[in-house]
Amino acid sequence: HLGRLWRIAVVYALFGAGYLAYLTFLSEFLAGQRAGPWQVAMTWTVVGVSALVAPALWSRPIAAWRDGRALAVLLAVQAVAGMAPLAGAAPLMSAIAFGLTLMVIPSAVTALVRATVPEDAWTGVLGALTVVFAAGQTAGPWLAGALADLTTPGMALAWDAALCGCAALVALTWRATPPHRRP
């Protein structure tokens, strides 16, 4: 079944590599912008509160759109969140957008798996996708860190934006096919 979801696997790896770079380097970016401890704490609080609100905002589109559109929109919002501080937007706006996508992207992936593979294969497919996601989480911050060391901490945020933007484009190409049922 994973072969039918190769695009989703690519998307999930890119997301894993991107979002964790944002989380890893946001505080360093803020420090480079001379943000005080209060602003850094407020930024993280906004990320958390936005993540709490996100399921109420996204549950309907995730359930209704059986193709990759909801996932693509979520990833596009995350890409904007990564670029926003670099474009001069307030870090709190970036934190809101990032928080609104952070925890619901895995939910959107799970919904796509449920719409595509038979129920008896959900655990195995989700397990395999989790391994792909973890590979992205492992490589992403390391590569973003190397990039930031050569340039600036802001490049790690650009890394998130680039990877999530690419993932959004791949997600747009994905179409669900009904699960094949065993007789």
Secondary structure as a PSIPRED ss2 file (coil, helix, strand):
# PSIPRED VFORMAT (PSIPRED V4.0)

   1 H C   1.000  0.000  0.000
   2 L H   0.000  1.000  0.000
   3 G H   0.000  1.000  0.000
   4 R H   0.000  1.000  0.000
   5 L H   0.000  1.000  0.000
   6 W H   0.000  1.000  0.000
   7 R H   0.000  1.000  0.000
   8 I H   0.000  1.000  0.000
   9 A H   0.000  1.000  0.000
  10 V H   0.000  1.000  0.000
  11 V H   0.000  1.000  0.000
  12 Y H   0.000  1.000  0.000
  13 A H   0.000  1.000  0.000
  14 L H   0.000  1.000  0.000
  15 F H   0.000  1.000  0.000
  16 G H   0.000  1.000  0.000
  17 A H   0.000  1.000  0.000
  18 G H   0.000  1.000  0.000
  19 Y H   0.000  1.000  0.000
  20 L H   0.000  1.000  0.000
  21 A H   0.000  1.000  0.000
  22 Y H   0.000  1.000  0.000
  23 L H   0.000  1.000  0.000
  24 T H   0.000  1.000  0.000
  25 F H   0.000  1.000  0.000
  26 L H   0.000  1.000  0.000
  27 S H   0.000  1.000  0.000
  28 E H   0.000  1.000  0.000
  29 F H   0.000  1.000  0.000
  30 L H   0.000  1.000  0.000
  31 A H   0.000  1.000  0.000
  32 G H   0.000  1.000  0.000
  33 Q C   1.000  0.000  0.000
  34 R C   1.000  0.000  0.000
  35 A C   1.000  0.000  0.000
  36 G C   1.000  0.000  0.000
  37 P H   0.000  1.000  0.000
  38 W H   0.000  1.000  0.000
  39 Q H   0.000  1.000  0.000
  40 V H   0.000  1.000  0.000
  41 A H   0.000  1.000  0.000
  42 M H   0.000  1.000  0.000
  43 T H   0.000  1.000  0.000
  44 W H   0.000  1.000  0.000
  45 T H   0.000  1.000  0.000
  46 V H   0.000  1.000  0.000
  47 V H   0.000  1.000  0.000
  48 G H   0.000  1.000  0.000
  49 V H   0.000  1.000  0.000
  50 S H   0.000  1.000  0.000
  51 A H   0.000  1.000  0.000
  52 L H   0.000  1.000  0.000
  53 V H   0.000  1.000  0.000
  54 A H   0.000  1.000  0.000
  55 P H   0.000  1.000  0.000
  56 A H   0.000  1.000  0.000
  57 L H   0.000  1.000  0.000
  58 W H   0.000  1.000  0.000
  59 S H   0.000  1.000  0.000
  60 R H   0.000  1.000  0.000
  61 P H   0.000  1.000  0.000
  62 I H   0.000  1.000  0.000
  63 A H   0.000  1.000  0.000
  64 A H   0.000  1.000  0.000
  65 W C   1.000  0.000  0.000
  66 R C   1.000  0.000  0.000
  67 D C   1.000  0.000  0.000
  68 G C   1.000  0.000  0.000
  69 R H   0.000  1.000  0.000
  70 A H   0.000  1.000  0.000
  71 L H   0.000  1.000  0.000
  72 A H   0.000  1.000  0.000
  73 V H   0.000  1.000  0.000
  74 L H   0.000  1.000  0.000
  75 L H   0.000  1.000  0.000
  76 A H   0.000  1.000  0.000
  77 V H   0.000  1.000  0.000
  78 Q H   0.000  1.000  0.000
  79 A H   0.000  1.000  0.000
  80 V H   0.000  1.000  0.000
  81 A H   0.000  1.000  0.000
  82 G H   0.000  1.000  0.000
  83 M H   0.000  1.000  0.000
  84 A C   1.000  0.000  0.000
  85 P H   0.000  1.000  0.000
  86 L H   0.000  1.000  0.000
  87 A H   0.000  1.000  0.000
  88 G C   1.000  0.000  0.000
  89 A C   1.000  0.000  0.000
  90 A C   1.000  0.000  0.000
  91 P H   0.000  1.000  0.000
  92 L H   0.000  1.000  0.000
  93 M H   0.000  1.000  0.000
  94 S H   0.000  1.000  0.000
  95 A H   0.000  1.000  0.000
  96 I H   0.000  1.000  0.000
  97 A H   0.000  1.000  0.000
  98 F H   0.000  1.000  0.000
  99 G H   0.000  1.000  0.000
 100 L H   0.000  1.000  0.000
 101 T H   0.000  1.000  0.000
 102 L H   0.000  1.000  0.000
 103 M C   1.000  0.000  0.000
 104 V H   0.000  1.000  0.000
 105 I H   0.000  1.000  0.000
 106 P H   0.000  1.000  0.000
 107 S H   0.000  1.000  0.000
 108 A H   0.000  1.000  0.000
 109 V H   0.000  1.000  0.000
 110 T H   0.000  1.000  0.000
 111 A H   0.000  1.000  0.000
 112 L H   0.000  1.000  0.000
 113 V H   0.000  1.000  0.000
 114 R H   0.000  1.000  0.000
 115 A H   0.000  1.000  0.000
 116 T H   0.000  1.000  0.000
 117 V C   1.000  0.000  0.000
 118 P C   1.000  0.000  0.000
 119 E H   0.000  1.000  0.000
 120 D H   0.000  1.000  0.000
 121 A H   0.000  1.000  0.000
 122 W H   0.000  1.000  0.000
 123 T H   0.000  1.000  0.000
 124 G H   0.000  1.000  0.000
 125 V H   0.000  1.000  0.000
 126 L H   0.000  1.000  0.000
 127 G H   0.000  1.000  0.000
 128 A H   0.000  1.000  0.000
 129 L H   0.000  1.000  0.000
 130 T H   0.000  1.000  0.000
 131 V H   0.000  1.000  0.000
 132 V H   0.000  1.000  0.000
 133 F H   0.000  1.000  0.000
 134 A H   0.000  1.000  0.000
 135 A H   0.000  1.000  0.000
 136 G H   0.000  1.000  0.000
 137 Q H   0.000  1.000  0.000
 138 T H   0.000  1.000  0.000
 139 A H   0.000  1.000  0.000
 140 G H   0.000  1.000  0.000
 141 P H   0.000  1.000  0.000
 142 W H   0.000  1.000  0.000
 143 L H   0.000  1.000  0.000
 144 A H   0.000  1.000  0.000
 145 G H   0.000  1.000  0.000
 146 A H   0.000  1.000  0.000
 147 L H   0.000  1.000  0.000
 148 A H   0.000  1.000  0.000
 149 D H   0.000  1.000  0.000
 150 L H   0.000  1.000  0.000
 151 T C   1.000  0.000  0.000
 152 T C   1.000  0.000  0.000
 153 P C   1.000  0.000  0.000
 154 G H   0.000  1.000  0.000
 155 M H   0.000  1.000  0.000
 156 A H   0.000  1.000  0.000
 157 L H   0.000  1.000  0.000
 158 A H   0.000  1.000  0.000
 159 W H   0.000  1.000  0.000
 160 D H   0.000  1.000  0.000
 161 A H   0.000  1.000  0.000
 162 A H   0.000  1.000  0.000
 163 L H   0.000  1.000  0.000
 164 C H   0.000  1.000  0.000
 165 G H   0.000  1.000  0.000
 166 C H   0.000  1.000  0.000
 167 A H   0.000  1.000  0.000
 168 A H   0.000  1.000  0.000
 169 L H   0.000  1.000  0.000
 170 V H   0.000  1.000  0.000
 171 A H   0.000  1.000  0.000
 172 L H   0.000  1.000  0.000
 173 T C   1.000  0.000  0.000
 174 W C   1.000  0.000  0.000
 175 R C   1.000  0.000  0.000
 176 A C   1.000  0.000  0.000
 177 T C   1.000  0.000  0.000
 178 P C   1.000  0.000  0.000
 179 P C   1.000  0.000  0.000
 180 H C   1.000  0.000  0.000
 181 R C   1.000  0.000  0.000
 182 R C   1.000  0.000  0.000
 183 P C   1.000  0.000  0.000
